[in-house]
Amino acid sequence: MWIARTFSMPNHETFTVPPIKELLDLEIEDDGKNWLDPFARNSQRAEKRNDINPATKAEYHLDAVDFLKMFPDGSADGCLYDPPYSPRQVKECYDGIGIKYTYEESTNQKVKEAKNEIARVVKPGGKVISFGWNSNGMGAKRGFVKVRILLVSHGGLHNDTICVVEQKVVENTFEGLLA
């Protein structure tokens, strides 16, 4: 597995941060054709883009899990997973567009649902690139193996952005995971 650490100033548009942009350029083939992005904001990296905020450039404005449920099993070459990283960020995102924030939006159950849907739609050999403040990614129980980890330090009191590239190596093998 390849692991690297670099520095770059933060940006709320994650994919514009230079080392993250370089990572995406390296990992995403065919200009994101057959890739999904359930939290796209204004990114054009994936062919199918969703963001709950209707003021973004995404084509769909659904809850991320509902967006992912639109796609058949094993139909995507890859997925970008860049949700809000903390309950505070979830609250800011929802409040900013006039949606009443609930506790459910920040729970581990919601994260688990989204990751289970991503695991369902990404085909074997496909990739998931996750972003956040941890390196958990999709995980082996969902059939993924870590290929690259990029730590992007933002200096000062900012948390690093942790970028995890994983490849799906097997079908979901943990019975009950998708239940």
N, C-alpha and C positions, 0 to 999 in steps of 0.2 A: 504494500500500500504506500502511496505517495502522500507525504505530509509536508506542508510548507507554511511559513508564517511571513506576513508582510505588513506594511503600514499603508494606510490611505485614509483620507478624511472621510467622515461618514456622510451618507446621503439617504434621505427617506426613500428615494427611488434606488433600491438596492443594486439593480443591475447596471447602473451607471457608474458605480464605484470602479475605478480602473482595473484593479486586480480581479475583481469579480467579473467584470466584462470580459477580461482575457480568459478566465476559466470557462465562461459560457461559450466564447468563440471556439475554444478548444474542444469542448464536450458536445455541443449541439451541432449536428450535421443537417444539411438541406434546409438551412434557414428556419429551423423549428417545425418543419412540416411533420404532421402527425404527433406533435407535442401538445400537452395541455398545461395551462397555468390557471389554477383556481383562485389565485390571489394576485392577479396581474397588475392592478393599478393601471399605469399608462405604458407598461412594457409591451413591446411587439415581438418578443423573443419566441413565443409559442404560436402555433397556428390557431389553436382554440383558446380564447382568453376570457376569463371571468373576473369580475370584481363586484362585490355587493354595492359599491358606491356607483350610482348611475352617472356621476360626473366624470368618470374615467373613460379611457379609450377602449376598454374591454367591450366585446360584443355582447356578452351575457352579464347580467347583474343579479345573480342568484346567490344563495347560501352556497359555500364551497362544496359541501356534501351533495346537495341537490344538483349542482353542476356536474360533478363527477358521476352521479348516477345516470346521467344521460348517455353515457358511452358503454358499448358492449365490453364484455370480458376480453382481456388481451388485445385490445384494439389500438392502444397508443404505443408509440416508440419511446416516449419519455414524458416526464412531468416535472415541472418546477414547483417546489413547495416553499413558498415564502410568506407564511402567515404573519399576523402580528405576533411578536415574540413574548409578550407578557399580558396579564390581565389589564394592566393600565393601558397598553397599546390597543387592546381589543376595545376597551371602553371609549378611548379617543376616536377610533375608527367609526364605531357605531354612533356615538353622540354627534360626531361631525356631520353625519348625513341624516340625522333625525330619527334614527331607529333606537327604540328603547333597549338599552343594554341589559342583559340578564346574566345571572350567574352561569347558566349553561354554556354561554359562548366562551367562557374562559376555563372550562373544566378539561381534565384529561380525557374524559369520555368523548368530547367533541374532536379533540386531536386524534384519538384512536379511530373514530369513525372516518375522518378524512383520510388517514393513512391506510385504513383497510380498503377504502374505495380506490385509492391510488394503486395499491397492490393488485387489486382486481383488474383494473383497466390497463395497466402497463404489461406488455407482453414479455415473455422470457427473452432475455438479451437486451431488453430496454433499460433505460436509465431513469433514476430520480435524483434530482439535485435539490437538496434541502438547505435551508438557511435559518439561522437562529442563534441562540446563546448556548446551545449544547450540540454534541456530536452524535446524538442518538440516531438520527436518520430514520429509515424505514425498518431496519433490523432483520436479522437472520430468520426469525419466526415468520416473517412475511416473504421469505425467499430471496432476500437481498444480501449482497456482499459489498462492503465498503471498498472503493477503488482509490479515492482521493479525499483528502481533507485539507482545506485551505483556511487558515486562521488570519483574519484581517483585523489587525489592531487599529483602533481609531484614536489612541492617545488619551491623555487626561483621565477623566472619570468615565469615559465611554466604555461600554462592554464591547468586546471583540464580536465581529460577525463571523460565525463558524459555518463554513460551506462544506457540505458532505455530498460527494458523488457516489452513488451506489448503482450496481447493476443487478437486475433480476436474474437469478441463476436457475431457479426452479419455480414451479407453480406453488401457490400457497399450500403449505404442508401442515400447518397447525390447525387441526379440525376444531371448529368452534370459534376461531379467530374472527371470522366474518359474521358470526351470529349476533 
